[in-house]
Amino acid sequence: MQEDNPDRRIIAFTSKGTGALALVAQTLADAKVNIESIDGDLAGEFGVITLRTSDDDTALQALLRAEVRAVTSDAVVFRLPDQPGALASVARRFMDANLNVRTIHIVHHQAGHAIVAVTTDDDENARALLDDDLLI
């Protein structure tokens, strides 16, 4: 069943290379989830597949079970250097702006960067704070 937010999307992060689209599409087919729209891009060394589905919750769970890194578009997705202190710097910016983090996931590590997905109590402000580092 589709969420109340018709603009919600699922964002899947895949390895760059052949088979990523096939894996995502087959995983959703096996879960009986219809793909209503799809967009794919390369972002450095990984692929980003953005989906609108007939059942976001089932789709997200199926992708995670298939070990596909995926988040919903409710998340603010950004890149930061994969080094000590990088996440602490972002956390301090959020604290200084009185943003409360609801969820945080390091989605992927590659080419000296970490891809992080976060939800906050004010995602618009979080996006503004992370403007230069935003991926999606």
Phi and psi in radians as a Rosetta constraint file:
Dihedral C 1 N 2 CA 2 C 2 CIRCULARHARMONIC -1.236 0.35
Dihedral N 2 CA 2 C 2 N 3 CIRCULARHARMONIC 2.502 0.35
Dihedral C 2 N 3 CA 3 C 3 CIRCULARHARMONIC -1.112 0.35
Dihedral N 3 CA 3 C 3 N 4 CIRCULARHARMONIC 2.884 0.35
Dihedral C 3 N 4 CA 4 C 4 CIRCULARHARMONIC -1.117 0.35
Dihedral N 4 CA 4 C 4 N 5 CIRCULARHARMONIC -0.429 0.35
Dihedral C 4 N 5 CA 5 C 5 CIRCULARHARMONIC -1.582 0.35
Dihedral N 5 CA 5 C 5 N 6 CIRCULARHARMONIC 1.809 0.35
Dihedral C 5 N 6 CA 6 C 6 CIRCULARHARMONIC -1.209 0.35
Dihedral N 6 CA 6 C 6 N 7 CIRCULARHARMONIC -0.220 0.35
Dihedral C 6 N 7 CA 7 C 7 CIRCULARHARMONIC -1.577 0.35
Dihedral N 7 CA 7 C 7 N 8 CIRCULARHARMONIC -0.062 0.35
Dihedral C 7 N 8 CA 8 C 8 CIRCULARHARMONIC -1.150 0.35
Dihedral N 8 CA 8 C 8 N 9 CIRCULARHARMONIC 2.434 0.35
Dihedral C 8 N 9 CA 9 C 9 CIRCULARHARMONIC -2.265 0.35
Dihedral N 9 CA 9 C 9 N 10 CIRCULARHARMONIC 2.827 0.35
Dihedral C 9 N 10 CA 10 C 10 CIRCULARHARMONIC -1.889 0.35
Dihedral N 10 CA 10 C 10 N 11 CIRCULARHARMONIC 2.346 0.35
Dihedral C 10 N 11 CA 11 C 11 CIRCULARHARMONIC -2.019 0.35
Dihedral N 11 CA 11 C 11 N 12 CIRCULARHARMONIC 2.049 0.35
Dihedral C 11 N 12 CA 12 C 12 CIRCULARHARMONIC -1.888 0.35
Dihedral N 12 CA 12 C 12 N 13 CIRCULARHARMONIC 2.370 0.35
Dihedral C 12 N 13 CA 13 C 13 CIRCULARHARMONIC -1.889 0.35
Dihedral N 13 CA 13 C 13 N 14 CIRCULARHARMONIC 2.179 0.35
Dihedral C 13 N 14 CA 14 C 14 CIRCULARHARMONIC -2.225 0.35
Dihedral N 14 CA 14 C 14 N 15 CIRCULARHARMONIC 2.862 0.35
Dihedral C 14 N 15 CA 15 C 15 CIRCULARHARMONIC -1.174 0.35
Dihedral N 15 CA 15 C 15 N 16 CIRCULARHARMONIC 2.556 0.35
Dihedral C 15 N 16 CA 16 C 16 CIRCULARHARMONIC -1.232 0.35
Dihedral N 16 CA 16 C 16 N 17 CIRCULARHARMONIC 2.274 0.35
Dihedral C 16 N 17 CA 17 C 17 CIRCULARHARMONIC 2.416 0.35
Dihedral N 17 CA 17 C 17 N 18 CIRCULARHARMONIC -3.136 0.35
Dihedral C 17 N 18 CA 18 C 18 CIRCULARHARMONIC -1.238 0.35
Dihedral N 18 CA 18 C 18 N 19 CIRCULARHARMONIC 2.553 0.35
Dihedral C 18 N 19 CA 19 C 19 CIRCULARHARMONIC 1.712 0.35
Dihedral N 19 CA 19 C 19 N 20 CIRCULARHARMONIC -0.258 0.35
Dihedral C 19 N 20 CA 20 C 20 CIRCULARHARMONIC -1.116 0.35
Dihedral N 20 CA 20 C 20 N 21 CIRCULARHARMONIC -0.825 0.35
Dihedral C 20 N 21 CA 21 C 21 CIRCULARHARMONIC -1.113 0.35
Dihedral N 21 CA 21 C 21 N 22 CIRCULARHARMONIC -0.732 0.35
Dihedral C 21 N 22 CA 22 C 22 CIRCULARHARMONIC -1.061 0.35
Dihedral N 22 CA 22 C 22 N 23 CIRCULARHARMONIC -0.740 0.35
Dihedral C 22 N 23 CA 23 C 23 CIRCULARHARMONIC -1.074 0.35
Dihedral N 23 CA 23 C 23 N 24 CIRCULARHARMONIC -0.845 0.35
Dihedral C 23 N 24 CA 24 C 24 CIRCULARHARMONIC -1.099 0.35
Dihedral N 24 CA 24 C 24 N 25 CIRCULARHARMONIC -0.844 0.35
Dihedral C 24 N 25 CA 25 C 25 CIRCULARHARMONIC -1.109 0.35
Dihedral N 25 CA 25 C 25 N 26 CIRCULARHARMONIC -0.753 0.35
Dihedral C 25 N 26 CA 26 C 26 CIRCULARHARMONIC -1.202 0.35
Dihedral N 26 CA 26 C 26 N 27 CIRCULARHARMONIC -0.667 0.35
Dihedral C 26 N 27 CA 27 C 27 CIRCULARHARMONIC -1.036 0.35
Dihedral N 27 CA 27 C 27 N 28 CIRCULARHARMONIC -0.779 0.35
Dihedral C 27 N 28 CA 28 C 28 CIRCULARHARMONIC -1.228 0.35
Dihedral N 28 CA 28 C 28 N 29 CIRCULARHARMONIC -0.649 0.35
Dihedral C 28 N 29 CA 29 C 29 CIRCULARHARMONIC -1.077 0.35
Dihedral N 29 CA 29 C 29 N 30 CIRCULARHARMONIC -0.778 0.35
Dihedral C 29 N 30 CA 30 C 30 CIRCULARHARMONIC -1.086 0.35
Dihedral N 30 CA 30 C 30 N 31 CIRCULARHARMONIC -0.530 0.35
Dihedral C 30 N 31 CA 31 C 31 CIRCULARHARMONIC -1.517 0.35
Dihedral N 31 CA 31 C 31 N 32 CIRCULARHARMONIC 0.053 0.35
Dihedral C 31 N 32 CA 32 C 32 CIRCULARHARMONIC 1.105 0.35
Dihedral N 32 CA 32 C 32 N 33 CIRCULARHARMONIC 0.622 0.35
Dihedral C 32 N 33 CA 33 C 33 CIRCULARHARMONIC -1.871 0.35
Dihedral N 33 CA 33 C 33 N 34 CIRCULARHARMONIC 2.243 0.35
Dihedral C 33 N 34 CA 34 C 34 CIRCULARHARMONIC -1.511 0.35
Dihedral N 34 CA 34 C 34 N 35 CIRCULARHARMONIC 2.337 0.35
Dihedral C 34 N 35 CA 35 C 35 CIRCULARHARMONIC -1.500 0.35
Dihedral N 35 CA 35 C 35 N 36 CIRCULARHARMONIC 2.045 0.35
Dihedral C 35 N 36 CA 36 C 36 CIRCULARHARMONIC -1.599 0.35
Dihedral N 36 CA 36 C 36 N 37 CIRCULARHARMONIC -0.543 0.35
Dihedral C 36 N 37 CA 37 C 37 CIRCULARHARMONIC -2.701 0.35
Dihedral N 37 CA 37 C 37 N 38 CIRCULARHARMONIC 2.693 0.35
Dihedral C 37 N 38 CA 38 C 38 CIRCULARHARMONIC -2.594 0.35
Dihedral N 38 CA 38 C 38 N 39 CIRCULARHARMONIC 2.522 0.35
Dihedral C 38 N 39 CA 39 C 39 CIRCULARHARMONIC -2.513 0.35
Dihedral N 39 CA 39 C 39 N 40 CIRCULARHARMONIC 2.373 0.35
Dihedral C 39 N 40 CA 40 C 40 CIRCULARHARMONIC -2.252 0.35
Dihedral N 40 CA 40 C 40 N 41 CIRCULARHARMONIC 2.477 0.35
Dihedral C 40 N 41 CA 41 C 41 CIRCULARHARMONIC -2.531 0.35
Dihedral N 41 CA 41 C 41 N 42 CIRCULARHARMONIC 2.748 0.35
Dihedral C 41 N 42 CA 42 C 42 CIRCULARHARMONIC -1.719 0.35
Dihedral N 42 CA 42 C 42 N 43 CIRCULARHARMONIC 2.364 0.35
Dihedral C 42 N 43 CA 43 C 43 CIRCULARHARMONIC -2.222 0.35
Dihedral N 43 CA 43 C 43 N 44 CIRCULARHARMONIC 1.574 0.35
Dihedral C 43 N 44 CA 44 C 44 CIRCULARHARMONIC 1.228 0.35
Dihedral N 44 CA 44 C 44 N 45 CIRCULARHARMONIC -2.107 0.35
Dihedral C 44 N 45 CA 45 C 45 CIRCULARHARMONIC -1.682 0.35
Dihedral N 45 CA 45 C 45 N 46 CIRCULARHARMONIC 0.238 0.35
Dihedral C 45 N 46 CA 46 C 46 CIRCULARHARMONIC -2.469 0.35
Dihedral N 46 CA 46 C 46 N 47 CIRCULARHARMONIC 2.823 0.35
Dihedral C 46 N 47 CA 47 C 47 CIRCULARHARMONIC -1.705 0.35
Dihedral N 47 CA 47 C 47 N 48 CIRCULARHARMONIC 2.582 0.35
Dihedral C 47 N 48 CA 48 C 48 CIRCULARHARMONIC -2.134 0.35
Dihedral N 48 CA 48 C 48 N 49 CIRCULARHARMONIC 2.042 0.35
Dihedral C 48 N 49 CA 49 C 49 CIRCULARHARMONIC -1.970 0.35
Dihedral N 49 CA 49 C 49 N 50 CIRCULARHARMONIC 2.097 0.35
Dihedral C 49 N 50 CA 50 C 50 CIRCULARHARMONIC -1.856 0.35
Dihedral N 50 CA 50 C 50 N 51 CIRCULARHARMONIC 2.222 0.35
Dihedral C 50 N 51 CA 51 C 51 CIRCULARHARMONIC -2.216 0.35
Dihedral N 51 CA 51 C 51 N 52 CIRCULARHARMONIC 2.541 0.35
Dihedral C 51 N 52 CA 52 C 52 CIRCULARHARMONIC -2.013 0.35
Dihedral N 52 CA 52 C 52 N 53 CIRCULARHARMONIC 2.265 0.35
Dihedral C 52 N 53 CA 53 C 53 CIRCULARHARMONIC -2.222 0.35
Dihedral N 53 CA 53 C 53 N 54 CIRCULARHARMONIC 2.977 0.35
Dihedral C 53 N 54 CA 54 C 54 CIRCULARHARMONIC -1.330 0.35
Dihedral N 54 CA 54 C 54 N 55 CIRCULARHARMONIC -0.312 0.35
Dihedral C 54 N 55 CA 55 C 55 CIRCULARHARMONIC -2.690 0.35
Dihedral N 55 CA 55 C 55 N 56 CIRCULARHARMONIC 1.597 0.35
Dihedral C 55 N 56 CA 56 C 56 CIRCULARHARMONIC -1.072 0.35
Dihedral N 56 CA 56 C 56 N 57 CIRCULARHARMONIC -0.737 0.35
Dihedral C 56 N 57 CA 57 C 57 CIRCULARHARMONIC -1.110 0.35
Dihedral N 57 CA 57 C 57 N 58 CIRCULARHARMONIC -0.815 0.35
Dihedral C 57 N 58 CA 58 C 58 CIRCULARHARMONIC -1.122 0.35
Dihedral N 58 CA 58 C 58 N 59 CIRCULARHARMONIC -0.729 0.35
Dihedral C 58 N 59 CA 59 C 59 CIRCULARHARMONIC -1.063 0.35
Dihedral N 59 CA 59 C 59 N 60 CIRCULARHARMONIC -0.829 0.35
Dihedral C 59 N 60 CA 60 C 60 CIRCULARHARMONIC -1.066 0.35
Dihedral N 60 CA 60 C 60 N 61 CIRCULARHARMONIC -0.808 0.35
Dihedral C 60 N 61 CA 61 C 61 CIRCULARHARMONIC -1.102 0.35
Dihedral N 61 CA 61 C 61 N 62 CIRCULARHARMONIC -0.718 0.35
Dihedral C 61 N 62 CA 62 C 62 CIRCULARHARMONIC -1.105 0.35
Dihedral N 62 CA 62 C 62 N 63 CIRCULARHARMONIC -0.769 0.35
Dihedral C 62 N 63 CA 63 C 63 CIRCULARHARMONIC -1.105 0.35
Dihedral N 63 CA 63 C 63 N 64 CIRCULARHARMONIC -0.739 0.35
Dihedral C 63 N 64 CA 64 C 64 CIRCULARHARMONIC -1.136 0.35
Dihedral N 64 CA 64 C 64 N 65 CIRCULARHARMONIC -0.686 0.35
Dihedral C 64 N 65 CA 65 C 65 CIRCULARHARMONIC -1.105 0.35
Dihedral N 65 CA 65 C 65 N 66 CIRCULARHARMONIC -0.565 0.35
Dihedral C 65 N 66 CA 66 C 66 CIRCULARHARMONIC -1.439 0.35
Dihedral N 66 CA 66 C 66 N 67 CIRCULARHARMONIC 0.120 0.35
Dihedral C 66 N 67 CA 67 C 67 CIRCULARHARMONIC 1.114 0.35
Dihedral N 67 CA 67 C 67 N 68 CIRCULARHARMONIC 0.551 0.35
Dihedral C 67 N 68 CA 68 C 68 CIRCULARHARMONIC -1.624 0.35
Dihedral N 68 CA 68 C 68 N 69 CIRCULARHARMONIC 2.191 0.35
Dihedral C 68 N 69 CA 69 C 69 CIRCULARHARMONIC -1.241 0.35
Dihedral N 69 CA 69 C 69 N 70 CIRCULARHARMONIC 2.113 0.35
Dihedral C 69 N 70 CA 70 C 70 CIRCULARHARMONIC -2.570 0.35
Dihedral N 70 CA 70 C 70 N 71 CIRCULARHARMONIC 2.591 0.35
Dihedral C 70 N 71 CA 71 C 71 CIRCULARHARMONIC -2.441 0.35
Dihedral N 71 CA 71 C 71 N 72 CIRCULARHARMONIC 2.927 0.35
Dihedral C 71 N 72 CA 72 C 72 CIRCULARHARMONIC -1.603 0.35
Dihedral N 72 CA 72 C 72 N 73 CIRCULARHARMONIC 2.823 0.35
Dihedral C 72 N 73 CA 73 C 73 CIRCULARHARMONIC -1.203 0.35
Dihedral N 73 CA 73 C 73 N 74 CIRCULARHARMONIC -0.111 0.35
Dihedral C 73 N 74 CA 74 C 74 CIRCULARHARMONIC -1.110 0.35
Dihedral N 74 CA 74 C 74 N 75 CIRCULARHARMONIC -0.381 0.35
Dihedral C 74 N 75 CA 75 C 75 CIRCULARHARMONIC -1.432 0.35
Dihedral N 75 CA 75 C 75 N 76 CIRCULARHARMONIC 2.580 0.35
Dihedral C 75 N 76 CA 76 C 76 CIRCULARHARMONIC -1.635 0.35
Dihedral N 76 CA 76 C 76 N 77 CIRCULARHARMONIC 2.072 0.35
Dihedral C 76 N 77 CA 77 C 77 CIRCULARHARMONIC -1.899 0.35
Dihedral N 77 CA 77 C 77 N 78 CIRCULARHARMONIC 2.217 0.35
Dihedral C 77 N 78 CA 78 C 78 CIRCULARHARMONIC -2.501 0.35
Dihedral N 78 CA 78 C 78 N 79 CIRCULARHARMONIC 2.868 0.35
Dihedral C 78 N 79 CA 79 C 79 CIRCULARHARMONIC -1.972 0.35
Dihedral N 79 CA 79 C 79 N 80 CIRCULARHARMONIC 2.468 0.35
Dihedral C 79 N 80 CA 80 C 80 CIRCULARHARMONIC -2.502 0.35
Dihedral N 80 CA 80 C 80 N 81 CIRCULARHARMONIC 2.768 0.35
Dihedral C 80 N 81 CA 81 C 81 CIRCULARHARMONIC -1.031 0.35
Dihedral N 81 CA 81 C 81 N 82 CIRCULARHARMONIC 2.406 0.35
Dihedral C 81 N 82 CA 82 C 82 CIRCULARHARMONIC -1.481 0.35
Dihedral N 82 CA 82 C 82 N 83 CIRCULARHARMONIC 1.319 0.35
Dihedral C 82 N 83 CA 83 C 83 CIRCULARHARMONIC -2.626 0.35
Dihedral N 83 CA 83 C 83 N 84 CIRCULARHARMONIC 2.748 0.35
Dihedral C 83 N 84 CA 84 C 84 CIRCULARHARMONIC -1.000 0.35
Dihedral N 84 CA 84 C 84 N 85 CIRCULARHARMONIC 2.364 0.35
Dihedral C 84 N 85 CA 85 C 85 CIRCULARHARMONIC 1.637 0.35
Dihedral N 85 CA 85 C 85 N 86 CIRCULARHARMONIC -0.285 0.35
Dihedral C 85 N 86 CA 86 C 86 CIRCULARHARMONIC -1.127 0.35
Dihedral N 86 CA 86 C 86 N 87 CIRCULARHARMONIC -0.824 0.35
Dihedral C 86 N 87 CA 87 C 87 CIRCULARHARMONIC -1.197 0.35
Dihedral N 87 CA 87 C 87 N 88 CIRCULARHARMONIC -0.618 0.35
Dihedral C 87 N 88 CA 88 C 88 CIRCULARHARMONIC -1.054 0.35
Dihedral N 88 CA 88 C 88 N 89 CIRCULARHARMONIC -0.667 0.35
Dihedral C 88 N 89 CA 89 C 89 CIRCULARHARMONIC -1.091 0.35
Dihedral N 89 CA 89 C 89 N 90 CIRCULARHARMONIC -0.768 0.35
Dihedral C 89 N 90 CA 90 C 90 CIRCULARHARMONIC -1.135 0.35
Dihedral N 90 CA 90 C 90 N 91 CIRCULARHARMONIC -0.755 0.35
Dihedral C 90 N 91 CA 91 C 91 CIRCULARHARMONIC -1.053 0.35
Dihedral N 91 CA 91 C 91 N 92 CIRCULARHARMONIC -0.674 0.35
Dihedral C 91 N 92 CA 92 C 92 CIRCULARHARMONIC -1.148 0.35
Dihedral N 92 CA 92 C 92 N 93 CIRCULARHARMONIC -0.707 0.35
Dihedral C 92 N 93 CA 93 C 93 CIRCULARHARMONIC -1.066 0.35
Dihedral N 93 CA 93 C 93 N 94 CIRCULARHARMONIC -0.747 0.35
Dihedral C 93 N 94 CA 94 C 94 CIRCULARHARMONIC -1.101 0.35
Dihedral N 94 CA 94 C 94 N 95 CIRCULARHARMONIC -0.771 0.35
Dihedral C 94 N 95 CA 95 C 95 CIRCULARHARMONIC -1.082 0.35
Dihedral N 95 CA 95 C 95 N 96 CIRCULARHARMONIC -0.791 0.35
Dihedral C 95 N 96 CA 96 C 96 CIRCULARHARMONIC -1.088 0.35
Dihedral N 96 CA 96 C 96 N 97 CIRCULARHARMONIC -0.480 0.35
Dihedral C 96 N 97 CA 97 C 97 CIRCULARHARMONIC -1.640 0.35
Dihedral N 97 CA 97 C 97 N 98 CIRCULARHARMONIC 0.136 0.35
Dihedral C 97 N 98 CA 98 C 98 CIRCULARHARMONIC 1.016 0.35
Dihedral N 98 CA 98 C 98 N 99 CIRCULARHARMONIC 0.637 0.35
Dihedral C 98 N 99 CA 99 C 99 CIRCULARHARMONIC -1.607 0.35
Dihedral N 99 CA 99 C 99 N 100 CIRCULARHARMONIC 2.315 0.35
Dihedral C 99 N 100 CA 100 C 100 CIRCULARHARMONIC -1.726 0.35
Dihedral N 100 CA 100 C 100 N 101 CIRCULARHARMONIC 2.237 0.35
Dihedral C 100 N 101 CA 101 C 101 CIRCULARHARMONIC -1.454 0.35
Dihedral N 101 CA 101 C 101 N 102 CIRCULARHARMONIC 2.217 0.35
Dihedral C 101 N 102 CA 102 C 102 CIRCULARHARMONIC -1.596 0.35
Dihedral N 102 CA 102 C 102 N 103 CIRCULARHARMONIC -0.844 0.35
Dihedral C 102 N 103 CA 103 C 103 CIRCULARHARMONIC -2.450 0.35
Dihedral N 103 CA 103 C 103 N 104 CIRCULARHARMONIC 2.654 0.35
Dihedral C 103 N 104 CA 104 C 104 CIRCULARHARMONIC -2.583 0.35
Dihedral N 104 CA 104 C 104 N 105 CIRCULARHARMONIC 2.388 0.35
Dihedral C 104 N 105 CA 105 C 105 CIRCULARHARMONIC -2.454 0.35
Dihedral N 105 CA 105 C 105 N 106 CIRCULARHARMONIC 2.283 0.35
Dihedral C 105 N 106 CA 106 C 106 CIRCULARHARMONIC -1.468 0.35
Dihedral N 106 CA 106 C 106 N 107 CIRCULARHARMONIC 1.967 0.35
Dihedral C 106 N 107 CA 107 C 107 CIRCULARHARMONIC -1.477 0.35
Dihedral N 107 CA 107 C 107 N 108 CIRCULARHARMONIC -0.618 0.35
Dihedral C 107 N 108 CA 108 C 108 CIRCULARHARMONIC -2.798 0.35
Dihedral N 108 CA 108 C 108 N 109 CIRCULARHARMONIC 2.564 0.35
Dihedral C 108 N 109 CA 109 C 109 CIRCULARHARMONIC -2.098 0.35
Dihedral N 109 CA 109 C 109 N 110 CIRCULARHARMONIC 2.247 0.35
Dihedral C 109 N 110 CA 110 C 110 CIRCULARHARMONIC -2.935 0.35
Dihedral N 110 CA 110 C 110 N 111 CIRCULARHARMONIC 2.496 0.35
Dihedral C 110 N 111 CA 111 C 111 CIRCULARHARMONIC 0.903 0.35
Dihedral N 111 CA 111 C 111 N 112 CIRCULARHARMONIC 0.731 0.35
Dihedral C 111 N 112 CA 112 C 112 CIRCULARHARMONIC 1.360 0.35
Dihedral N 112 CA 112 C 112 N 113 CIRCULARHARMONIC 0.185 0.35
Dihedral C 112 N 113 CA 113 C 113 CIRCULARHARMONIC -2.265 0.35
Dihedral N 113 CA 113 C 113 N 114 CIRCULARHARMONIC 2.706 0.35
Dihedral C 113 N 114 CA 114 C 114 CIRCULARHARMONIC -1.964 0.35
Dihedral N 114 CA 114 C 114 N 115 CIRCULARHARMONIC 2.420 0.35
Dihedral C 114 N 115 CA 115 C 115 CIRCULARHARMONIC -1.771 0.35
Dihedral N 115 CA 115 C 115 N 116 CIRCULARHARMONIC 2.169 0.35
Dihedral C 115 N 116 CA 116 C 116 CIRCULARHARMONIC -2.119 0.35
Dihedral N 116 CA 116 C 116 N 117 CIRCULARHARMONIC 2.412 0.35
Dihedral C 116 N 117 CA 117 C 117 CIRCULARHARMONIC -2.044 0.35
Dihedral N 117 CA 117 C 117 N 118 CIRCULARHARMONIC 2.276 0.35
Dihedral C 117 N 118 CA 118 C 118 CIRCULARHARMONIC -2.400 0.35
Dihedral N 118 CA 118 C 118 N 119 CIRCULARHARMONIC 2.539 0.35
Dihedral C 118 N 119 CA 119 C 119 CIRCULARHARMONIC -2.083 0.35
Dihedral N 119 CA 119 C 119 N 120 CIRCULARHARMONIC 2.514 0.35
Dihedral C 119 N 120 CA 120 C 120 CIRCULARHARMONIC -2.334 0.35
Dihedral N 120 CA 120 C 120 N 121 CIRCULARHARMONIC 3.139 0.35
Dihedral C 120 N 121 CA 121 C 121 CIRCULARHARMONIC -1.419 0.35
Dihedral N 121 CA 121 C 121 N 122 CIRCULARHARMONIC -0.054 0.35
Dihedral C 121 N 122 CA 122 C 122 CIRCULARHARMONIC -2.654 0.35
Dihedral N 122 CA 122 C 122 N 123 CIRCULARHARMONIC 1.377 0.35
Dihedral C 122 N 123 CA 123 C 123 CIRCULARHARMONIC -1.119 0.35
Dihedral N 123 CA 123 C 123 N 124 CIRCULARHARMONIC -0.525 0.35
Dihedral C 123 N 124 CA 124 C 124 CIRCULARHARMONIC -1.098 0.35
Dihedral N 124 CA 124 C 124 N 125 CIRCULARHARMONIC -0.774 0.35
Dihedral C 124 N 125 CA 125 C 125 CIRCULARHARMONIC -1.156 0.35
Dihedral N 125 CA 125 C 125 N 126 CIRCULARHARMONIC -0.695 0.35
Dihedral C 125 N 126 CA 126 C 126 CIRCULARHARMONIC -1.055 0.35
Dihedral N 126 CA 126 C 126 N 127 CIRCULARHARMONIC -0.756 0.35
Dihedral C 126 N 127 CA 127 C 127 CIRCULARHARMONIC -1.068 0.35
Dihedral N 127 CA 127 C 127 N 128 CIRCULARHARMONIC -0.711 0.35
Dihedral C 127 N 128 CA 128 C 128 CIRCULARHARMONIC -1.114 0.35
Dihedral N 128 CA 128 C 128 N 129 CIRCULARHARMONIC -0.713 0.35
Dihedral C 128 N 129 CA 129 C 129 CIRCULARHARMONIC -1.178 0.35
Dihedral N 129 CA 129 C 129 N 130 CIRCULARHARMONIC -0.503 0.35
Dihedral C 129 N 130 CA 130 C 130 CIRCULARHARMONIC -1.811 0.35
Dihedral N 130 CA 130 C 130 N 131 CIRCULARHARMONIC 0.249 0.35
Dihedral C 130 N 131 CA 131 C 131 CIRCULARHARMONIC -0.735 0.35
Dihedral N 131 CA 131 C 131 N 132 CIRCULARHARMONIC -0.901 0.35
Dihedral C 131 N 132 CA 132 C 132 CIRCULARHARMONIC -1.219 0.35
Dihedral N 132 CA 132 C 132 N 133 CIRCULARHARMONIC -0.387 0.35
Dihedral C 132 N 133 CA 133 C 133 CIRCULARHARMONIC -1.796 0.35
Dihedral N 133 CA 133 C 133 N 134 CIRCULARHARMONIC -0.040 0.35
Dihedral C 133 N 134 CA 134 C 134 CIRCULARHARMONIC -1.129 0.35
Dihedral N 134 CA 134 C 134 N 135 CIRCULARHARMONIC 2.466 0.35
Dihedral C 134 N 135 CA 135 C 135 CIRCULARHARMONIC -1.820 0.35
Dihedral N 135 CA 135 C 135 N 136 CIRCULARHARMONIC -0.664 0.35
